[in-house]
Amino acid sequence: REKLFSMKTPQGARSELLKEALRKANNEKIVFYDDISAIEKYFSINPHFVIGKDTNIKVTTQEDLELIKGLLDKKMEYKIGHSKDTHRLASGLKMIIGGVDIPFELGIEAHSDGDVLYHAITEAIIGALGKGDIGKHFSDKDPKYKGISSGYFLQEVRKMLGNEYEIVNIDSTIFIEKPMMAPHIETMRSNIANLLEIDVERVNVKATRGEKVGPIGKMEAVSSEAIVLIKKVL
């Protein structure tokens, strides 16, 4: 296995070397089944191998075209999910957003820990899969979710994706007047990436204020919105 390779086209070579090798082969009436073999024989040049993929198929027959079409159909199956989650703010409660316990005078009212960012991403993934909403799978009437860390929901939707789909990227926004989210953004991204078992570069988290307008601006509520793109795994 260390000495044998499955070769594919294209094979690349300097044109003058290839022409001369093929001319010599023709003169000697030697048949080579690939260009590189001729160059190796006449010029003692060892080829450089480029590792390829099985999905890089050479098209020769009609069956090859049908196989490629099937692979492309699977590869191009993308789905988008969107969600928005809102909770009231009140004194005497914890403010946990993106898995970060943020010290502040107000906290989030919720059946679970009220992590609006995790909730929005969780439901966006459920939506992309076409499996309803977060309440269908994690009801706020169920006592087993009372006070639970919302990271549990992200881990569960990761299981829903299984081996059939993978997350391409997540874009999310936190809507909150105070406190500032900037010091916590990178930790939030890392938390989300770890729970969903994806690269942190696939996760974007940003925050914006309400400019003292509406429930967000008046510090009566906190909200988060998320869009998730998933694709079918080949």
N, C-alpha and C positions, 0 to 999 in steps of 0.2 A: 504493500500500500504506500510505502514511502518512495517507491521508484516509478510507479505507474500513475498517469494522469489522464483524465478525460479532457480532450482538447476541443475547443470550439472556435469558430470563426467569429470576428475577423482576426487574422494574424497580420502583424505589421512588420515591415522591413524597409530598409533603404532601397529605392527602386533599382539603382545600378547594381547592387549586390544580387537582388532577386533575378534581374534579367540575365546576369552573367551565370548564375547558378542554374537557371532553367535552360540556358543555351548549352551549357556543358552536359546537362542531363540529357538533352535532346540528341546531342552529338554521340553520346555513349549509349543512347537508347535505354536509359534507366527511367523507370516510372516511379515518381514520388507521389504519395497520396496527400501531402500538404506541402506548402511552400517552405516552411521552416526546416523541414528535413533536408531539402536540397541545399539550403544555405549552410546548415550544420556540416554537411558532407564536404562541401567544396571550400568553405572558408573557416572551418573549425570555430565557429561562433556559437557560444552557448546562449540560447534564448532566455529572455527574462519573462517569467510567468506572472500574469495578472489574475488574481483570484476572482472568479465570476460567481454568478448565481444561477441556480436551476431555472429561475423565472426568466432569465435572459435567453429566450428560445430562438433558435435559427429557423426561419420560415422557409420550408422547402415544399411541403405538401399542403393540401386543403385541410388535413387533420391538424397541422400546426396552426393554421389560422383559427380554426375552431377552438383549439386549446387556449390560444392567446386571448380570444374574445371572452372566454369563460373567466380567465384570470383578471382581465381588465374590468369585467362586470363586477367581480368581487371587490377588486381593489378600489373601485370608484364608489362603493356604497358608503356614503357619508350620511350622518344624521345629526340634527341640531336640536338641543334642548334649551329652554329658557325658563327662568323662575325669578320671582321676587318675594322676599319675606320681610314682614314688618312686626315689631314688638314695641309695647309701651315701655317707657322708662319710669322708674320709681326709686325712691330713696331706700336704703337698707338692703339692697340687693347687689349681687355681683354683676360686673360687666365682662362677659367673656365673648370675644369676637375672634374668629379665626384660630380658636384654641388658645388664645392669649388672655390671661386674667389681667384686665386693665384697671388699675386703681383710679376710682372716680367717685364723686358724691352720689351719682345715680347708677342704678343697675337695670337689668333687663327682666321684665315680667314674662314668665313662660312656664310651661309644664316641664320641659327639659331644662337644660342650662341656658336656653334662649340664644344660642349662637346663630345669629341671623345669616352670617356668611356661610357657615357650614350647611345651614338649612337650604339656602338658595342654591348652592352647588349640588347638594343631594337631590333636590327636586328637579333641577335642570337635567341631571343624568337620568333620572327616572323618566322624565319627559322625552329625552332623546331615544330611550329604549321603547317608548310607547307603552309604559306600564303604569299610567295613572299619575298620582301625585304623592307627596310625602305622607299625607294623612292616611292614604290607603295602606301603606306599609308600616307606618310608625304613628299610630293614632295618639293624639294628645289626651284621649280619654283612657288610654291603657296605663294602669298604675305602674307597670314595669319600666315605663319611660320617665317616671317622675324624677326630676333632678338629674337625669342621665347626661353624661357628656355627649355632645352632638357629634363628636368624632366617631362614635359608634355607628351613626347613620352613614357616614362616608365609607367606613369599612364595609358595611353591608351592601351599599350600592356598588362598591368595587367587586364584590362577589357576584352581583347581578350581571355585570359586564362579562364575567367569566373569561373564557379564552376566545369568545366569538368577536368581541369588540374591544377596541382600545381607545383611550382618550387622546385626541389630537392636541387640543388646547382648551384652556378655561380662561374666560375673561370675566372679571367680577368687579363690582363697585359697592362700597359701603357708603351709605348716606347718613351722616351724623354731624351735628353741630359742634359738639365737644365730647370728649377731648380729641386732640390731634391723633390721627392714626399713623402718620408717617413713621414714627419710631418703631412701630410694630409690624409694618408691612412685610418685611423680609422674613420675619419669624412666621407670620401667617402663611406665606407662600411655601415655606419649608414644611410646615405642619400639614398643609393640604397635600403637597406632593408625597410626603411620607405615608399618609393614610391611604392615598389612592395608588401608591406604588408607581409613580411616574416621575419623570425628570422635572425638577423645579422650573426649568425654562419653559415648560408647557403651562405654567400657572401664572396668571397676571391678577394682581389685586391692586385696586386703587380706591381712593376715598374722596368724597366731596361734601361740602357743607350745604345747609339749607338757607344760608344767608338770612336767618331770623324769620323766614317765611314758612308757614304751615307747621304741621306737627314736628317735622325734623328741625326746622329752624328755631322753633320755640322750645326745643329740647324735651318734647313730650314723647318722642318715639325715635327708634333707630331702624334703619331698613338696609337691605342688601339685595342686589340684583346680580344674576349670573347667567352667562351663556356658555354652553359646553358643546364642542364638536367632537363626535366620536366617529370611528370608521371600522368597517369590518376587517378582521384580521385574515390575511391570506392563509 
